[in-house]
Amino acid sequence: MFKSKLSIIALLIVIIVLFSGISTMAGEHVTKKGFLAAGSKELLKKGLDIYFSGDHAAFNRLLRENPYIFIMKAGVSVHIVETSWTMIRIRPVGETWSVWTMIEGVD
């Protein structure tokens, strides 16, 4: 009897924790300055790989030559559309397009 009550309590705690995390993702968020954003996950990964390789010339060329990857401005209100392990897809409020960025790129 005692073990089944503990199991039910543990299950309820897990459910509450999971749903509280989901609810914090809903609503409007604000972008942070300096985070990379791209039109696809693959392009974001490519940009991050080049940046962290230390090849600043290649990174600057990627930003110059590809309009689908850029460094975000701070203070843009966005909705979170989709989440991945370390990335999120965000859509600016009032817009129909979206981009991928790092989870840390929004408040």
Rosetta blueprint (number, residue, H / E / L):
1 M L
2 F H
3 K H
4 S H
5 K H
6 L H
7 S H
8 I H
9 I H
10 A H
11 L H
12 L H
13 I H
14 V H
15 I H
16 I H
17 V H
18 L H
19 F H
20 S H
21 G H
22 I H
23 S H
24 T H
25 M H
26 A L
27 G L
28 E E
29 H E
30 V E
31 T E
32 K L
33 K L
34 G L
35 F L
36 L E
37 A E
38 A E
39 G L
40 S L
41 K H
42 E H
43 L H
44 L H
45 K H
46 K H
47 G H
48 L H
49 D H
50 I H
51 Y H
52 F H
53 S H
54 G L
55 D L
56 H H
57 A H
58 A H
59 F H
60 N H
61 R H
62 L H
63 L H
64 R H
65 E H
66 N L
67 P L
68 Y L
69 I E
70 F E
71 I E
72 M L
73 K L
74 A L
75 G L
76 V L
77 S E
78 V E
79 H E
80 I E
81 V E
82 E E
83 T E
84 S L
85 W L
86 T L
87 M E
88 I E
89 R E
90 I E
91 R E
92 P E
93 V L
94 G L
95 E L
96 T L
97 W L
98 S L
99 V E
100 W E
101 T E
102 M E
103 I H
104 E H
105 G H
106 V E
107 D L
